[in-house]
Amino acid sequence: VLDRLYAVIRMLGTLDRSLVLLSLEGASYRDMSRLHGLSETNVGVRLNRARAWIAAQMEVTGDGL
C-alpha cells in the first residue's frame, strides 16, 4: 500500500507533490507558505484538494486509506 501511495503522490503536479511531502515530514503551513511564496490559506486549500485526490486514486485501485 505504501508503494502505491507514493506512486500516486508522484502523479501530482510539482507544487502539490512538494506540499504533500513536506506535510508528511511535519512542516508547518507557515514554513510551506514561505518556501513556496503562497499564503497559509492557499497551502491549506491545496493540501486538502491533493489529499482528497490521493484518497480517490487509492480507492479506485482498491488500496483505500
PDB file of N, CA, C and O in Angstrom:
ATOM      1  N   VAL A   1       0.829  -1.191   0.000  1.00  0.00           N
ATOM      2  CA  VAL A   1       0.000   0.000   0.000  1.00  0.00           C
ATOM      3  C   VAL A   1       0.874   1.257   0.000  1.00  0.00           C
ATOM      4  O   VAL A   1       0.560   2.235  -0.679  1.00  0.00           O
ATOM      5  N   LEU A   2       1.959   1.230   0.754  1.00  0.00           N
ATOM      6  CA  LEU A   2       2.832   2.399   0.822  1.00  0.00           C
ATOM      7  C   LEU A   2       3.462   2.697  -0.540  1.00  0.00           C
ATOM      8  O   LEU A   2       3.595   3.859  -0.925  1.00  0.00           O
ATOM      9  N   ASP A   3       3.846   1.656  -1.258  1.00  0.00           N
ATOM     10  CA  ASP A   3       4.403   1.863  -2.605  1.00  0.00           C
ATOM     11  C   ASP A   3       3.377   2.518  -3.518  1.00  0.00           C
ATOM     12  O   ASP A   3       3.706   3.423  -4.285  1.00  0.00           O
ATOM     13  N   ARG A   4       2.128   2.054  -3.432  1.00  0.00           N
ATOM     14  CA  ARG A   4       1.060   2.632  -4.256  1.00  0.00           C
ATOM     15  C   ARG A   4       0.805   4.082  -3.860  1.00  0.00           C
ATOM     16  O   ARG A   4       0.587   4.932  -4.723  1.00  0.00           O
ATOM     17  N   LEU A   5       0.832   4.369  -2.563  1.00  0.00           N
ATOM     18  CA  LEU A   5       0.620   5.738  -2.094  1.00  0.00           C
ATOM     19  C   LEU A   5       1.667   6.672  -2.692  1.00  0.00           C
ATOM     20  O   LEU A   5       1.328   7.740  -3.202  1.00  0.00           O
ATOM     21  N   TYR A   6       2.933   6.276  -2.632  1.00  0.00           N
ATOM     22  CA  TYR A   6       3.980   7.139  -3.176  1.00  0.00           C
ATOM     23  C   TYR A   6       3.900   7.226  -4.701  1.00  0.00           C
ATOM     24  O   TYR A   6       4.266   8.252  -5.273  1.00  0.00           O
ATOM     25  N   ALA A   7       3.434   6.179  -5.363  1.00  0.00           N
ATOM     26  CA  ALA A   7       3.234   6.240  -6.812  1.00  0.00           C
ATOM     27  C   ALA A   7       2.154   7.268  -7.144  1.00  0.00           C
ATOM     28  O   ALA A   7       2.289   8.021  -8.108  1.00  0.00           O
ATOM     29  N   VAL A   8       1.087   7.300  -6.351  1.00  0.00           N
ATOM     30  CA  VAL A   8       0.010   8.271  -6.567  1.00  0.00           C
ATOM     31  C   VAL A   8       0.518   9.681  -6.274  1.00  0.00           C
ATOM     32  O   VAL A   8       0.207  10.613  -7.015  1.00  0.00           O
ATOM     33  N   ILE A   9       1.288   9.848  -5.215  1.00  0.00           N
ATOM     34  CA  ILE A   9       1.845  11.167  -4.893  1.00  0.00           C
ATOM     35  C   ILE A   9       2.710  11.672  -6.042  1.00  0.00           C
ATOM     36  O   ILE A   9       2.690  12.860  -6.365  1.00  0.00           O
ATOM     37  N   ARG A  10       3.474  10.761  -6.662  1.00  0.00           N
ATOM     38  CA  ARG A  10       4.323  11.169  -7.793  1.00  0.00           C
ATOM     39  C   ARG A  10       3.507  11.643  -8.994  1.00  0.00           C
ATOM     40  O   ARG A  10       4.046  12.319  -9.872  1.00  0.00           O
ATOM     41  N   MET A  11       2.229  11.305  -9.049  1.00  0.00           N
ATOM     42  CA  MET A  11       1.362  11.734 -10.149  1.00  0.00           C
ATOM     43  C   MET A  11       0.910  13.192  -9.993  1.00  0.00           C
ATOM     44  O   MET A  11       0.443  13.805 -10.953  1.00  0.00           O
ATOM     45  N   LEU A  12       1.047  13.735  -8.802  1.00  0.00           N
ATOM     46  CA  LEU A  12       0.650  15.124  -8.559  1.00  0.00           C
ATOM     47  C   LEU A  12       1.581  16.084  -9.294  1.00  0.00           C
ATOM     48  O   LEU A  12       2.700  15.731  -9.665  1.00  0.00           O
ATOM     49  N   GLY A  13       1.095  17.294  -9.493  1.00  0.00           N
ATOM     50  CA  GLY A  13       1.937  18.342 -10.041  1.00  0.00           C
ATOM     51  C   GLY A  13       3.063  18.659  -9.061  1.00  0.00           C
ATOM     52  O   GLY A  13       2.990  18.304  -7.885  1.00  0.00           O
ATOM     53  N   THR A  14       4.083  19.317  -9.542  1.00  0.00           N
ATOM     54  CA  THR A  14       5.277  19.584  -8.742  1.00  0.00           C
ATOM     55  C   THR A  14       4.969  20.304  -7.434  1.00  0.00           C
ATOM     56  O   THR A  14       5.444  19.889  -6.377  1.00  0.00           O
ATOM     57  N   LEU A  15       4.191  21.361  -7.488  1.00  0.00           N
ATOM     58  CA  LEU A  15       3.892  22.137  -6.282  1.00  0.00           C
ATOM     59  C   LEU A  15       3.092  21.312  -5.280  1.00  0.00           C
ATOM     60  O   LEU A  15       3.439  21.258  -4.100  1.00  0.00           O
ATOM     61  N   ASP A  16       2.026  20.672  -5.745  1.00  0.00           N
ATOM     62  CA  ASP A  16       1.197  19.885  -4.835  1.00  0.00           C
ATOM     63  C   ASP A  16       1.980  18.709  -4.263  1.00  0.00           C
ATOM     64  O   ASP A  16       1.831  18.384  -3.085  1.00  0.00           O
ATOM     65  N   ARG A  17       2.809  18.068  -5.079  1.00  0.00           N
ATOM     66  CA  ARG A  17       3.644  16.966  -4.601  1.00  0.00           C
ATOM     67  C   ARG A  17       4.579  17.461  -3.488  1.00  0.00           C
ATOM     68  O   ARG A  17       4.738  16.799  -2.462  1.00  0.00           O
ATOM     69  N   SER A  18       5.187  18.619  -3.701  1.00  0.00           N
ATOM     70  CA  SER A  18       6.078  19.182  -2.700  1.00  0.00           C
ATOM     71  C   SER A  18       5.327  19.460  -1.402  1.00  0.00           C
ATOM     72  O   SER A  18       5.825  19.145  -0.321  1.00  0.00           O
ATOM     73  N   LEU A  19       4.151  20.038  -1.497  1.00  0.00           N
ATOM     74  CA  LEU A  19       3.367  20.347  -0.299  1.00  0.00           C
ATOM     75  C   LEU A  19       2.987  19.074   0.456  1.00  0.00           C
ATOM     76  O   LEU A  19       3.080  19.026   1.682  1.00  0.00           O
ATOM     77  N   VAL A  20       2.563  18.055  -0.269  1.00  0.00           N
ATOM     78  CA  VAL A  20       2.178  16.794   0.383  1.00  0.00           C
ATOM     79  C   VAL A  20       3.387  16.173   1.083  1.00  0.00           C
ATOM     80  O   VAL A  20       3.283  15.733   2.228  1.00  0.00           O
ATOM     81  N   LEU A  21       4.516  16.137   0.409  1.00  0.00           N
ATOM     82  CA  LEU A  21       5.707  15.536   1.014  1.00  0.00           C
ATOM     83  C   LEU A  21       6.192  16.349   2.222  1.00  0.00           C
ATOM     84  O   LEU A  21       6.591  15.776   3.236  1.00  0.00           O
ATOM     85  N   LEU A  22       6.156  17.664   2.113  1.00  0.00           N
ATOM     86  CA  LEU A  22       6.520  18.499   3.255  1.00  0.00           C
ATOM     87  C   LEU A  22       5.566  18.262   4.425  1.00  0.00           C
ATOM     88  O   LEU A  22       5.985  18.216   5.582  1.00  0.00           O
ATOM     89  N   SER A  23       4.288  18.112   4.110  1.00  0.00           N
ATOM     90  CA  SER A  23       3.294  17.841   5.142  1.00  0.00           C
ATOM     91  C   SER A  23       3.587  16.513   5.837  1.00  0.00           C
ATOM     92  O   SER A  23       3.497  16.414   7.061  1.00  0.00           O
ATOM     93  N   LEU A  24       3.936  15.498   5.053  1.00  0.00           N
ATOM     94  CA  LEU A  24       4.265  14.188   5.624  1.00  0.00           C
ATOM     95  C   LEU A  24       5.496  14.268   6.534  1.00  0.00           C
ATOM     96  O   LEU A  24       5.633  13.492   7.479  1.00  0.00           O
ATOM     97  N   GLU A  25       6.382  15.213   6.235  1.00  0.00           N
ATOM     98  CA  GLU A  25       7.573  15.397   7.058  1.00  0.00           C
ATOM     99  C   GLU A  25       7.298  16.263   8.287  1.00  0.00           C
ATOM    100  O   GLU A  25       8.179  16.452   9.125  1.00  0.00           O
ATOM    101  N   GLY A  26       6.076  16.788   8.393  1.00  0.00           N
ATOM    102  CA  GLY A  26       5.700  17.557   9.564  1.00  0.00           C
ATOM    103  C   GLY A  26       5.926  19.062   9.451  1.00  0.00           C
ATOM    104  O   GLY A  26       5.880  19.766  10.459  1.00  0.00           O
ATOM    105  N   ALA A  27       6.168  19.563   8.245  1.00  0.00           N
ATOM    106  CA  ALA A  27       6.362  21.000   8.053  1.00  0.00           C
ATOM    107  C   ALA A  27       5.060  21.745   8.361  1.00  0.00           C
ATOM    108  O   ALA A  27       3.969  21.237   8.105  1.00  0.00           O
ATOM    109  N   SER A  28       5.188  22.933   8.902  1.00  0.00           N
ATOM    110  CA  SER A  28       4.013  23.751   9.207  1.00  0.00           C
ATOM    111  C   SER A  28       3.523  24.456   7.940  1.00  0.00           C
ATOM    112  O   SER A  28       4.267  24.605   6.971  1.00  0.00           O
ATOM    113  N   TYR A  29       2.266  24.883   7.966  1.00  0.00           N
ATOM    114  CA  TYR A  29       1.728  25.654   6.842  1.00  0.00           C
ATOM    115  C   TYR A  29       2.555  26.919   6.649  1.00  0.00           C
ATOM    116  O   TYR A  29       2.806  27.333   5.517  1.00  0.00           O
ATOM    117  N   ARG A  30       2.978  27.531   7.748  1.00  0.00           N
ATOM    118  CA  ARG A  30       3.783  28.753   7.678  1.00  0.00           C
ATOM    119  C   ARG A  30       5.093  28.490   6.921  1.00  0.00           C
ATOM    120  O   ARG A  30       5.471  29.259   6.037  1.00  0.00           O
ATOM    121  N   ASP A  31       5.772  27.406   7.276  1.00  0.00           N
ATOM    122  CA  ASP A  31       7.029  27.074   6.594  1.00  0.00           C
ATOM    123  C   ASP A  31       6.801  26.787   5.111  1.00  0.00           C
ATOM    124  O   ASP A  31       7.563  27.236   4.256  1.00  0.00           O
ATOM    125  N   MET A  32       5.747  26.036   4.823  1.00  0.00           N
ATOM    126  CA  MET A  32       5.450  25.711   3.424  1.00  0.00           C
ATOM    127  C   MET A  32       5.086  26.969   2.641  1.00  0.00           C
ATOM    128  O   MET A  32       5.475  27.117   1.482  1.00  0.00           O
ATOM    129  N   SER A  33       4.344  27.868   3.270  1.00  0.00           N
ATOM    130  CA  SER A  33       3.940  29.093   2.577  1.00  0.00           C
ATOM    131  C   SER A  33       5.152  29.969   2.272  1.00  0.00           C
ATOM    132  O   SER A  33       5.240  30.563   1.197  1.00  0.00           O
ATOM    133  N   ARG A  34       6.065  30.046   3.200  1.00  0.00           N
ATOM    134  CA  ARG A  34       7.279  30.842   2.978  1.00  0.00           C
ATOM    135  C   ARG A  34       8.152  30.219   1.897  1.00  0.00           C
ATOM    136  O   ARG A  34       8.701  30.931   1.056  1.00  0.00           O
ATOM    137  N   LEU A  35       8.282  28.914   1.912  1.00  0.00           N
ATOM    138  CA  LEU A  35       9.115  28.219   0.941  1.00  0.00           C
ATOM    139  C   LEU A  35       8.602  28.395  -0.486  1.00  0.00           C
ATOM    140  O   LEU A  35       9.383  28.573  -1.422  1.00  0.00           O
ATOM    141  N   HIS A  36       7.281  28.343  -0.639  1.00  0.00           N
ATOM    142  CA  HIS A  36       6.688  28.382  -1.978  1.00  0.00           C
ATOM    143  C   HIS A  36       6.084  29.732  -2.364  1.00  0.00           C
ATOM    144  O   HIS A  36       5.596  29.888  -3.483  1.00  0.00           O
ATOM    145  N   GLY A  37       6.109  30.704  -1.458  1.00  0.00           N
ATOM    146  CA  GLY A  37       5.569  32.014  -1.776  1.00  0.00           C
ATOM    147  C   GLY A  37       4.050  32.019  -1.881  1.00  0.00           C
ATOM    148  O   GLY A  37       3.484  32.759  -2.685  1.00  0.00           O
ATOM    149  N   LEU A  38       3.397  31.205  -1.082  1.00  0.00           N
ATOM    150  CA  LEU A  38       1.938  31.115  -1.060  1.00  0.00           C
ATOM    151  C   LEU A  38       1.432  31.611   0.291  1.00  0.00           C
ATOM    152  O   LEU A  38       2.194  31.706   1.254  1.00  0.00           O
ATOM    153  N   SER A  39       0.150  31.923   0.352  1.00  0.00           N
ATOM    154  CA  SER A  39      -0.443  32.230   1.648  1.00  0.00           C
ATOM    155  C   SER A  39      -0.666  30.910   2.394  1.00  0.00           C
ATOM    156  O   SER A  39      -0.762  29.847   1.780  1.00  0.00           O
ATOM    157  N   GLU A  40      -0.747  30.993   3.714  1.00  0.00           N
ATOM    158  CA  GLU A  40      -1.020  29.790   4.500  1.00  0.00           C
ATOM    159  C   GLU A  40      -2.380  29.207   4.124  1.00  0.00           C
ATOM    160  O   GLU A  40      -2.550  27.988   4.105  1.00  0.00           O
ATOM    161  N   THR A  41      -3.334  30.061   3.828  1.00  0.00           N
ATOM    162  CA  THR A  41      -4.659  29.606   3.405  1.00  0.00           C
ATOM    163  C   THR A  41      -4.567  28.805   2.112  1.00  0.00           C
ATOM    164  O   THR A  41      -5.190  27.752   1.980  1.00  0.00           O
ATOM    165  N   ASN A  42      -3.783  29.311   1.157  1.00  0.00           N
ATOM    166  CA  ASN A  42      -3.629  28.613  -0.114  1.00  0.00           C
ATOM    167  C   ASN A  42      -2.934  27.266   0.080  1.00  0.00           C
ATOM    168  O   ASN A  42      -3.283  26.287  -0.579  1.00  0.00           O
ATOM    169  N   VAL A  43      -1.964  27.216   0.970  1.00  0.00           N
ATOM    170  CA  VAL A  43      -1.309  25.936   1.282  1.00  0.00           C
ATOM    171  C   VAL A  43      -2.353  24.945   1.784  1.00  0.00           C
ATOM    172  O   VAL A  43      -2.386  23.797   1.340  1.00  0.00           O
ATOM    173  N   GLY A  44      -3.202  25.386   2.706  1.00  0.00           N
ATOM    174  CA  GLY A  44      -4.241  24.514   3.252  1.00  0.00           C
ATOM    175  C   GLY A  44      -5.214  24.023   2.200  1.00  0.00           C
ATOM    176  O   GLY A  44      -5.565  22.844   2.171  1.00  0.00           O
ATOM    177  N   VAL A  45      -5.646  24.922   1.343  1.00  0.00           N
ATOM    178  CA  VAL A  45      -6.586  24.556   0.277  1.00  0.00           C
ATOM    179  C   VAL A  45      -5.949  23.535  -0.657  1.00  0.00           C
ATOM    180  O   VAL A  45      -6.558  22.518  -0.990  1.00  0.00           O
ATOM    181  N   ARG A  46      -4.717  23.814  -1.076  1.00  0.00           N
ATOM    182  CA  ARG A  46      -4.030  22.901  -2.000  1.00  0.00           C
ATOM    183  C   ARG A  46      -3.811  21.534  -1.366  1.00  0.00           C
ATOM    184  O   ARG A  46      -3.973  20.509  -2.029  1.00  0.00           O
ATOM    185  N   LEU A  47      -3.443  21.511  -0.084  1.00  0.00           N
ATOM    186  CA  LEU A  47      -3.244  20.232   0.593  1.00  0.00           C
ATOM    187  C   LEU A  47      -4.551  19.457   0.723  1.00  0.00           C
ATOM    188  O   LEU A  47      -4.575  18.247   0.500  1.00  0.00           O
ATOM    189  N   ASN A  48      -5.630  20.134   1.081  1.00  0.00           N
ATOM    190  CA  ASN A  48      -6.921  19.451   1.193  1.00  0.00           C
ATOM    191  C   ASN A  48      -7.340  18.851  -0.141  1.00  0.00           C
ATOM    192  O   ASN A  48      -7.815  17.716  -0.192  1.00  0.00           O
ATOM    193  N   ARG A  49      -7.169  19.602  -1.212  1.00  0.00           N
ATOM    194  CA  ARG A  49      -7.524  19.088  -2.540  1.00  0.00           C
ATOM    195  C   ARG A  49      -6.623  17.929  -2.944  1.00  0.00           C
ATOM    196  O   ARG A  49      -7.097  16.933  -3.491  1.00  0.00           O
ATOM    197  N   ALA A  50      -5.328  18.056  -2.677  1.00  0.00           N
ATOM    198  CA  ALA A  50      -4.384  16.988  -3.027  1.00  0.00           C
ATOM    199  C   ALA A  50      -4.687  15.725  -2.224  1.00  0.00           C
ATOM    200  O   ALA A  50      -4.655  14.621  -2.769  1.00  0.00           O
ATOM    201  N   ARG A  51      -4.979  15.879  -0.946  1.00  0.00           N
ATOM    202  CA  ARG A  51      -5.295  14.712  -0.118  1.00  0.00           C
ATOM    203  C   ARG A  51      -6.569  14.027  -0.589  1.00  0.00           C
ATOM    204  O   ARG A  51      -6.640  12.799  -0.619  1.00  0.00           O
ATOM    205  N   ALA A  52      -7.568  14.808  -0.956  1.00  0.00           N
ATOM    206  CA  ALA A  52      -8.823  14.232  -1.465  1.00  0.00           C
ATOM    207  C   ALA A  52      -8.569  13.482  -2.766  1.00  0.00           C
ATOM    208  O   ALA A  52      -9.116  12.398  -2.971  1.00  0.00           O
ATOM    209  N   TRP A  53      -7.747  14.044  -3.644  1.00  0.00           N
ATOM    210  CA  TRP A  53      -7.426  13.403  -4.919  1.00  0.00           C
ATOM    211  C   TRP A  53      -6.657  12.104  -4.673  1.00  0.00           C
ATOM    212  O   TRP A  53      -6.928  11.085  -5.307  1.00  0.00           O
ATOM    213  N   ILE A  54      -5.699  12.150  -3.749  1.00  0.00           N
ATOM    214  CA  ILE A  54      -4.924  10.950  -3.418  1.00  0.00           C
ATOM    215  C   ILE A  54      -5.853   9.854  -2.887  1.00  0.00           C
ATOM    216  O   ILE A  54      -5.758   8.699  -3.303  1.00  0.00           O
ATOM    217  N   ALA A  55      -6.741  10.219  -1.977  1.00  0.00           N
ATOM    218  CA  ALA A  55      -7.680   9.243  -1.412  1.00  0.00           C
ATOM    219  C   ALA A  55      -8.549   8.632  -2.506  1.00  0.00           C
ATOM    220  O   ALA A  55      -8.790   7.425  -2.505  1.00  0.00           O
ATOM    221  N   ALA A  56      -9.019   9.459  -3.439  1.00  0.00           N
ATOM    222  CA  ALA A  56      -9.850   8.956  -4.533  1.00  0.00           C
ATOM    223  C   ALA A  56      -9.063   7.996  -5.417  1.00  0.00           C
ATOM    224  O   ALA A  56      -9.593   6.970  -5.842  1.00  0.00           O
ATOM    225  N   GLN A  57      -7.811   8.319  -5.694  1.00  0.00           N
ATOM    226  CA  GLN A  57      -6.979   7.443  -6.518  1.00  0.00           C
ATOM    227  C   GLN A  57      -6.714   6.117  -5.817  1.00  0.00           C
ATOM    228  O   GLN A  57      -6.698   5.064  -6.455  1.00  0.00           O
ATOM    229  N   MET A  58      -6.510   6.168  -4.526  1.00  0.00           N
ATOM    230  CA  MET A  58      -6.261   4.955  -3.765  1.00  0.00           C
ATOM    231  C   MET A  58      -7.527   4.087  -3.723  1.00  0.00           C
ATOM    232  O   MET A  58      -7.438   2.859  -3.746  1.00  0.00           O
ATOM    233  N   GLU A  59      -8.684   4.713  -3.662  1.00  0.00           N
ATOM    234  CA  GLU A  59      -9.949   3.998  -3.671  1.00  0.00           C
ATOM    235  C   GLU A  59     -10.178   3.292  -4.992  1.00  0.00           C
ATOM    236  O   GLU A  59     -10.644   2.154  -5.028  1.00  0.00           O
ATOM    237  N   VAL A  60      -9.846   3.977  -6.079  1.00  0.00           N
ATOM    238  CA  VAL A  60     -10.031   3.424  -7.419  1.00  0.00           C
ATOM    239  C   VAL A  60      -9.235   2.123  -7.570  1.00  0.00           C
ATOM    240  O   VAL A  60      -9.695   1.186  -8.224  1.00  0.00           O
ATOM    241  N   THR A  61      -8.064   2.067  -6.977  1.00  0.00           N
ATOM    242  CA  THR A  61      -7.217   0.874  -7.104  1.00  0.00           C
ATOM    243  C   THR A  61      -7.480  -0.142  -6.012  1.00  0.00           C
ATOM    244  O   THR A  61      -6.858  -1.204  -5.985  1.00  0.00           O
ATOM    245  N   GLY A  62      -8.404   0.177  -5.105  1.00  0.00           N
ATOM    246  CA  GLY A  62      -8.706  -0.752  -4.026  1.00  0.00           C
ATOM    247  C   GLY A  62      -7.716  -0.694  -2.874  1.00  0.00           C
ATOM    248  O   GLY A  62      -7.725  -1.562  -2.001  1.00  0.00           O
ATOM    249  N   ASP A  63      -6.863   0.322  -2.865  1.00  0.00           N
ATOM    250  CA  ASP A  63      -5.871   0.483  -1.804  1.00  0.00           C
ATOM    251  C   ASP A  63      -6.309   1.548  -0.820  1.00  0.00           C
ATOM    252  O   ASP A  63      -5.465   2.228  -0.237  1.00  0.00           O
ATOM    253  N   GLY A  64      -7.610   1.709  -0.620  1.00  0.00           N
ATOM    254  CA  GLY A  64      -8.149   2.799   0.193  1.00  0.00           C
ATOM    255  C   GLY A  64      -7.374   3.063   1.465  1.00  0.00           C
ATOM    256  O   GLY A  64      -6.790   2.164   2.070  1.00  0.00           O
ATOM    257  N   LEU A  65      -7.390   4.332   1.851  1.00  0.00           N
ATOM    258  CA  LEU A  65      -6.679   4.740   3.063  1.00  0.00           C
ATOM    259  C   LEU A  65      -7.600   4.784   4.247  1.00  0.00           C
ATOM    260  O   LEU A  65      -7.168   5.108   5.353  1.00  0.00           O
TER     261      LEU A  65
END
